């Protein structure tokens, strides 16, 4: 039985950390401050034939950039729930 769904894959590995004085100096002058948040992300995705790979490669970074403010808003809302 088929429901017309298109199978695709997406994986994201992310790391968040608050920079220490030592971490912030590793970035060089003016590129990091103690207390800043570093967000490192790696993704892999495949629409399995729906879109050519080069189109996917161009589209994913823009979509991730749109998700960042949504994620930060969610974090803020979750923190308010804890108060």
Backbone as a printed PyTorch tensor [residue, N CA C, xyz], in Angstrom:
tensor([[[ 0.8450, -1.1800,  0.0000],
         [ 0.0000,  0.0000,  0.0000],
         [ 0.8880,  1.2400,  0.0000]],

        [[ 0.6520,  2.1430, -0.9060],
         [ 1.4630,  3.3490, -1.0200],
         [ 0.6120,  4.5760, -0.7010]],

        [[ 1.1630,  5.4750,  0.0830],
         [ 0.4630,  6.7060,  0.4500],
         [ 0.9980,  7.9060, -0.3150]],

        [[ 1.8710,  7.6730, -1.2820],
         [ 2.4260,  8.7690, -2.0540],
         [ 3.4810,  9.5780, -1.3320]],

        [[ 3.9730,  9.0580, -0.2260],
         [ 5.0100,  9.7710,  0.5240],
         [ 6.3510,  9.6350, -0.1940]],

        [[ 7.1320, 10.6770, -0.1270],
         [ 8.4700, 10.6640, -0.6980],
         [ 9.4610, 10.5420,  0.4410]],

        [[10.3170,  9.5580,  0.3520],
         [11.2960,  9.3220,  1.3990],
         [12.5410, 10.1560,  1.1480]],

        [[13.0180, 10.7910,  2.1650],
         [14.2580, 11.5550,  2.1130],
         [14.9960, 11.3570,  3.4230]],

        [[16.2200, 11.7690,  3.4610],
         [16.9970, 11.6330,  4.6930],
         [17.6430, 12.9650,  5.0540]],

        [[17.7690, 13.1790,  6.3470],
         [18.4160, 14.3810,  6.8610],
         [19.0350, 14.0380,  8.2040]],

        [[20.2670, 14.4100,  8.3770],
         [20.9560, 14.1960,  9.6450],
         [21.6530, 15.4840, 10.0340]],

        [[21.5910, 15.7910, 11.3030],
         [22.2500, 16.9810, 11.8130],
         [22.9550, 16.6230, 13.1180]],

        [[24.2070, 17.0130, 13.2230],
         [24.9650, 16.8600, 14.4620],
         [25.3780, 18.2660, 14.8730]],

        [[25.0270, 18.6310, 16.1050],
         [25.2830, 19.9940, 16.5550],
         [25.9640, 19.9940, 17.9140]],

        [[26.7850, 21.0070, 18.1160],
         [27.4370, 21.1860, 19.4160],
         [27.3220, 22.6430, 19.8020]],

        [[26.8850, 22.8780, 21.0160],
         [26.7990, 24.2260, 21.5890],
         [27.7170, 24.2690, 22.7870]],

        [[28.4100, 25.3710, 22.9340],
         [29.2020, 25.5430, 24.1540],
         [29.4260, 27.0150, 24.4230]],

        [[29.5300, 27.3260, 25.6850],
         [29.8510, 28.6890, 26.1000],
         [31.3670, 28.8080, 26.1040]],

        [[31.8740, 29.8370, 25.4280],
         [33.3170, 29.9980, 25.3140],
         [33.9380, 30.4920, 26.6100]],

        [[35.0500, 29.8810, 26.9570],
         [35.8420, 30.3400, 28.0930],
         [36.8550, 31.3580, 27.5720]],

        [[37.6220, 31.9400, 28.4550],
         [38.6610, 32.8850, 28.0360],
         [39.6310, 32.1780, 27.0970]],

        [[40.0220, 30.9680, 27.4410],
         [40.9700, 30.2150, 26.6170],
         [40.3740, 29.9140, 25.2390]],

        [[39.1020, 29.4880, 25.1880],
         [38.4560, 29.1870, 23.9110],
         [38.3380, 30.4290, 23.0450]],

        [[37.9870, 31.5550, 23.6430],
         [37.7610, 32.7640, 22.8580],
         [39.0440, 33.2850, 22.2350]],

        [[40.1920, 33.0920, 22.9070],
         [41.4530, 33.5670, 22.3290],
         [41.8950, 32.6910, 21.1700]],

        [[41.4040, 31.4810, 21.0670],
         [41.7640, 30.5950, 19.9620],
         [41.2330, 31.1180, 18.6340]],

        [[40.2000, 31.9360, 18.6610],
         [39.6100, 32.4710, 17.4400],
         [40.4030, 33.6390, 16.8660]],

        [[41.2560, 34.2170, 17.6390],
         [41.9810, 35.3900, 17.1660],
         [41.2970, 36.6520, 17.6480]],

        [[41.9580, 37.7480, 17.4960],
         [41.4660, 39.0200, 18.0080],
         [40.1350, 39.4140, 17.3750]],

        [[39.1690, 39.7440, 18.2180],
         [37.8880, 40.2440, 17.7410],
         [36.9290, 39.1870, 17.2280]],

        [[37.2620, 37.9050, 17.3580],
         [36.3800, 36.8850, 16.7960],
         [35.6570, 36.0410, 17.8410]],

        [[35.8900, 36.2850, 19.0870],
         [35.2010, 35.5360, 20.1260],
         [35.4440, 36.1800, 21.4700]],

        [[34.4550, 36.1550, 22.3290],
         [34.5810, 36.7380, 23.6560],
         [34.1480, 35.7060, 24.6830]],

        [[34.7860, 35.7150, 25.8630],
         [34.3530, 34.8100, 26.9130],
         [32.8530, 34.9800, 27.1610]],

        [[32.1480, 33.8880, 27.2380],
         [30.7080, 33.9340, 27.4470],
         [29.9120, 33.8490, 26.1560]],

        [[30.5610, 34.0680, 24.9980],
         [29.8690, 33.8830, 23.7240],
         [29.4870, 32.4140, 23.5700]],

        [[28.4930, 32.1690, 22.7610],
         [28.0650, 30.8080, 22.4780],
         [28.6000, 30.4000, 21.1120]],

        [[29.2640, 29.2650, 21.0740],
         [29.7290, 28.7010, 19.8140],
         [28.7420, 27.6130, 19.3940]],

        [[28.3040, 27.6530, 18.1530],
         [27.3670, 26.6800, 17.6180],
         [28.0180, 26.0770, 16.3850]],

        [[28.4020, 24.8090, 16.4770],
         [29.0270, 24.0960, 15.3670],
         [28.0230, 23.0620, 14.8720]],

        [[27.8340, 23.0140, 13.5550],
         [26.8060, 22.1340, 12.9980],
         [27.3200, 21.4580, 11.7340]],

        [[27.0210, 20.1760, 11.6040],
         [27.3030, 19.4300, 10.3780],
         [26.0050, 18.7580,  9.9430]],

        [[25.7120, 18.8210,  8.6530],
         [24.4780, 18.2190,  8.1510],
         [24.7620, 17.3680,  6.9240]],

        [[23.8750, 16.4290,  6.6980],
         [23.8800, 15.6380,  5.4690],
         [22.4250, 15.3820,  5.1190]],

        [[22.0800, 15.5740,  3.8560],
         [20.6970, 15.3460,  3.4520],
         [20.6500, 14.8410,  2.0190]],

        [[19.5660, 14.1470,  1.7150],
         [19.3510, 13.6350,  0.3610],
         [17.8510, 13.5150,  0.1400]],

        [[17.3590, 14.1930, -0.8750],
         [15.9300, 14.1350, -1.2000],
         [15.5930, 12.9090, -2.0420]],

        [[16.5550, 12.0640, -2.2880],
         [16.3670, 10.7990, -3.0190],
         [15.7020, 10.9820, -4.3740]],

        [[16.3010, 11.8460, -5.1820],
         [15.8440, 11.9820, -6.5500],
         [14.8010, 13.0500, -6.8050]],

        [[14.2220, 13.6080, -5.7660],
         [13.2070, 14.6420, -5.9520],
         [13.8470, 15.9210, -6.4930]],

        [[15.0010, 16.2650, -5.9570],
         [15.7570, 17.4350, -6.4080],
         [17.1750, 17.0010, -6.7640]],

        [[17.7570, 17.5830, -7.7870],
         [19.1640, 17.2740, -8.0760],
         [20.0470, 17.6490, -6.8890]],

        [[21.1250, 16.9110, -6.7030],
         [22.0240, 17.1450, -5.5730],
         [22.5430, 18.5610, -5.4890]],

        [[22.8490, 19.1790, -6.6350],
         [23.3920, 20.5360, -6.5980],
         [22.3520, 21.5400, -6.0950]],

        [[21.0760, 21.2940, -6.3780],
         [20.0150, 22.1740, -5.8740],
         [19.9050, 22.0200, -4.3580]],

        [[19.9650, 20.7700, -3.8950],
         [19.9080, 20.5230, -2.4550],
         [21.0700, 21.2110, -1.7420]],

        [[22.2740, 21.0790, -2.3170],
         [23.4600, 21.6650, -1.6920],
         [23.3450, 23.1870, -1.5820]],

        [[22.6950, 23.8110, -2.5520],
         [22.5030, 25.2590, -2.4950],
         [21.4160, 25.6580, -1.5000]],

        [[20.3960, 24.8290, -1.3410],
         [19.2290, 25.1910, -0.5350],
         [19.4230, 24.9660,  0.9610]],

        [[20.1460, 23.9370,  1.3500],
         [20.2280, 23.5630,  2.7700],
         [20.7940, 24.6720,  3.6530]],

        [[21.9110, 25.3170,  3.3120],
         [22.4240, 26.3710,  4.2100],
         [21.4090, 27.4850,  4.4770]],

        [[20.6640, 27.8800,  3.4680],
         [19.6520, 28.9280,  3.6610],
         [18.5340, 28.4850,  4.5880]],

        [[18.1460, 27.2160,  4.4890],
         [17.1010, 26.7020,  5.3630],
         [17.5850, 26.6130,  6.8010]],

        [[18.8220, 26.2050,  6.9800],
         [19.3930, 26.1340,  8.3320],
         [19.4360, 27.5320,  8.9420]],

        [[19.8600, 28.5200,  8.1570],
         [19.9240, 29.8960,  8.6590],
         [18.5540, 30.3780,  9.1150]],

        [[17.4960, 29.9600,  8.4390],
         [16.1370, 30.3420,  8.8440],
         [15.7280, 29.6580, 10.1420]],

        [[16.2690, 28.4620, 10.3920],
         [15.9030, 27.7060, 11.5860],
         [16.5630, 28.2290, 12.8580]],

        [[17.6990, 28.8950, 12.7390],
         [18.4350, 29.3400, 13.9250],
         [17.5890, 30.2470, 14.8160]],

        [[16.9510, 31.3120, 14.2890],
         [16.1260, 32.1570, 15.1680],
         [14.9550, 31.3760, 15.7900]],

        [[14.3990, 30.4320, 15.0530],
         [13.3010, 29.6280, 15.6070],
         [13.7890, 28.7830, 16.7740]],

        [[14.9790, 28.2080, 16.6390],
         [15.5380, 27.4080, 17.7200],
         [15.8310, 28.2690, 18.9430]],

        [[16.4340, 29.4240, 18.7300],
         [16.7570, 30.3040, 19.8560],
         [15.4940, 30.7740, 20.5750]],

        [[14.4250, 31.0150, 19.8260],
         [13.1450, 31.3840, 20.4380],
         [12.6150, 30.2320, 21.2830]],

        [[12.7410, 29.0130, 20.7780],
         [12.2850, 27.8370, 21.5250],
         [13.0730, 27.7040, 22.8310]],

        [[14.4010, 27.8980, 22.7700],
         [15.2290, 27.8120, 23.9790],
         [14.7590, 28.8360, 25.0060]],

        [[14.5060, 30.0530, 24.5560],
         [14.0410, 31.1090, 25.4630],
         [12.7100, 30.7230, 26.1140]],

        [[11.7950, 30.1800, 25.3400],
         [10.4950, 29.7590, 25.8830],
         [10.6520, 28.6380, 26.8960]],

        [[11.5430, 27.6930, 26.6140],
         [11.7770, 26.5930, 27.5540],
         [12.3820, 27.0970, 28.8640]],

        [[13.2790, 28.0590, 28.7650],
         [13.8800, 28.6270, 29.9810],
         [12.8310, 29.3400, 30.8200]],

        [[11.9000, 30.0180, 30.1780],
         [10.8320, 30.6980, 30.9220],
         [ 9.9550, 29.7040, 31.6700]],

        [[ 9.7340, 28.5420, 31.0890],
         [ 8.9380, 27.5070, 31.7400],
         [ 9.5900, 27.0320, 33.0250]],

        [[10.9350, 27.0520, 33.0580],
         [11.6740, 26.5930, 34.2420],
         [11.5790, 27.5860, 35.3910]],

        [[11.3350, 28.8460, 35.1000],
         [11.2840, 29.8910, 36.1440],
         [10.0210, 29.8060, 36.9750]]])
